[in-house]
């Protein structure tokens, strides 16, 4: 991975370190400061909920965390490595090898089986067919869907589709799982199931999870809650 070779998943440094991060969009009268001198640290194994109303900066923070955007000033250190120094291609490599994503809309290939959906990110990592299947089956077992390997996404319920999406996110053994409103398209009972699953994965595997949500009852599953307002953190405390 070029300059990213020094990143090791077992290092004791924080997974995330936002150091006086600001993000500005536009210029002149149209300038918007989406993040304003924001600092926080997330250590390995934490389960953190990020909250805030629309325009609070939480989505901007998530995009920077996921290497989908970059900060204007300040530094974002991922496992001690300054992301600002990376090219666009290098950030893509970091996402592929170290990050897992779960979205509100599942983003599964509808006519593709659960197993095939999970194998796709492994193909991008050039993992051979036999190992891909082993890793995919293991991930599906972790989310309780080992009996749905040959079901296409269109044959699964919303809750099951999100479980497959979570399995796809963890199949590469990421250092960080970013979950953006993962229960937004689910009813109350399915939302609880998904949050219980994330809580269990965090507990049993030590996976570092950052959850973006606007719902207090979903944020309650995290161990820590960070609240944004007007681009700044107004609260950061343990649940």
N, C-alpha and C positions, 0 to 999 in steps of 0.2 A: 504493500500500500504506500510505497514511496515514503514521504516524510511522516506518515502515520505509523510507521513500523514500531515506533517507541510506545505506542498505546498498548497497555496490557490490562486485561479484564481483572486481574487479581490485585492491581495496585491499590494502595490504601489511601491515595489522594481522593478528594471529593469527586463525584461523578460530574457535578455541575457547580460552576462558580461564576456567577454574574457579578462583575466588578464595575460598578458605576456605569451601567449600560444605559445608553439613550438611543432612541430611534426617532429620526425626523423624516417626515414625508413632505414633499413640496418645497416651495421657496416663497420668500416674501410674505405677502398677506395670506397666501394659501398654505403656509407652513403649519404642519401639525406635528406636535411632539407626542408620539404614541407611547413612548417610554421616556421617563425623565430621571436619569441618574439612579438607576435601580440596582440594588445589590442583594444577593442572597446566595446561599450555598445548600446543595443537596448531596448528602453522603450516600454511599453504597448501601442498598437495602432499605432505603426510606420509601414510604408511600405518601406522596404529597398531593393534595388537591389545590389547584389554583382557581380562584373565583374572582368575580367582578362583573359589573353590569356591562352592557354594550358600550364600547369605546373606552373601557377601563385600562386596556393595555394587555389583558391576559392572552388574547389571541396573537398579538405581536410577539409577546414573550415566548409563546409556544412555537411560533414559526422560527424564531432565532434558536431556540433549544433544539429544534428538529433540523437545523442547518438548511432550512428553506428560505431563510432571509439572513441578513447580517446587520449588526448594530452600526449606528452612525459614529458613536463615540463609546469609550469604555472597552471592556474585554469580556469575552465569553470563553472560559476555560472548560474544556471537556476532558475529564480525567487528567487535568494538568496541562493539556495541550491547547494553545491559543487558536481558536477557530478562525480568528480574523486573518491569520497568516496563510490560510488555505485558499487555493483557487476553487472555482466552481466545480471542476471535475473532482478535486480532492474532497470537497464537501459531499459530493455525491457518493464517493467511496466510503466516507465516514458513515453516512446514512445506511448504506448497504451492509456494512460489516458490524456496526455497533448499535444501531437504533432499530426499534420496532415501533410500528404505528398502528393504532386502532382508531377508526373514524366513526362518526355517527351513521354514515350511509353504508357501512360494511365493505363496499368496494370489491366484492367478489365477482369472478367471472361466472355469469348465470348458468351457462350450459356446460360448465366444467365441474368435475367431481370435487368433493372436499379434498381428497388426496392430491389431485392435480393442482388445486389452488395453493396448497401448501408447498408443493414441489417447485412452483414457479420461482420464488426468491432463491431457492437452492440452485436452480439452473443458472441464474445470474451469477452465482458464486462458483460455478463450474464444478459442482459436486457430482460424483458419478451416480448413475441411476439407482444402484442397489442401496447406497448410503442415503440417497434422497428419500427413498421409500421408508427406510428405517427411522430416519429423523421425523418424517411427516407422521408416521404412525404413532411415534412416541408423543409428539405434540398434540395429536388428536386425543390420545388417551388422557393427557393432562387436563383437557377441557371436557372430558366425559363423552366424547363423540366417536370412539373407536368403532362403533357399530354403524357409522354413517359415512364410511370412507368412499363408498361408491355412489352416494347421493349427490346430485347436482345442487347448486345453490338454490335454484328455483324450486327444488323439492323439499327444502328445509324451512322451518319457521323462522321468524325474525330473530328470536333468541338463539336458535341453533346457528343461524348465519353469523351472528356476532361471535359466537363461540369459535366457529371456524376462523373468523377474522383474527381473533385473539391467538388461536393456534398458529396461524400464518405469521403473526407478529413475533411469536416466541420461538419459531422453528429454527431460527438462525442463532439462538442463544445470545440475544442482544445484551449490551450493558445497561440499556435504558429503554423502557417502554413508555411511549407517549400516547395517552388515550384522550382524544378530543371529543367530548360529549358522547361517550360510547353508548349511553342509554337513551339518547335523544329520540330515537325512532321506536322505542319499546314501551310496552305497557308497564304498570307498576310491578307486577309479579316477575316479569322477565328482567326488568331493571335490577331488581334485588338479586336475582340469580347471577347476573353478570357482575355486579359489584362484589358478591360473595366469592365468585371465581377469582376476580382480581386480588381480593384480600387474601385468599388461600394461596395463590401463586406467589404473592409477596412473602407470605409467611413461610411456605415450604421450600421455595427455591432461592429466596433472598433477592429476587428481581427488583431493581429500582424502578418505581412507577411514578410518573407525573400525570395527574388527571386534571383536565380542564372541564369544569362543570358550573352551571349556574344554580344547581339544585343543592340545598343544604343537606337533604337526607342522603344524597349520593356522596357528597363530600365527607359525610360522617364516617364512611368506611375507611377513609385515609387516616394515617397516623398524625398528619400535620396539615394545617390549612393556611395558605397564603392568599390574602385578599388584596386585589388591585383597585385603585381608583385614580382616574386622571393620570395614568401612566406611572403611578408610584405605589409602593406597598404601604397599606395603612394598617395591616395586621399580619402577623406571622407567629402562629402559636400551635402547640400540640393539641390534638383533639382529646 
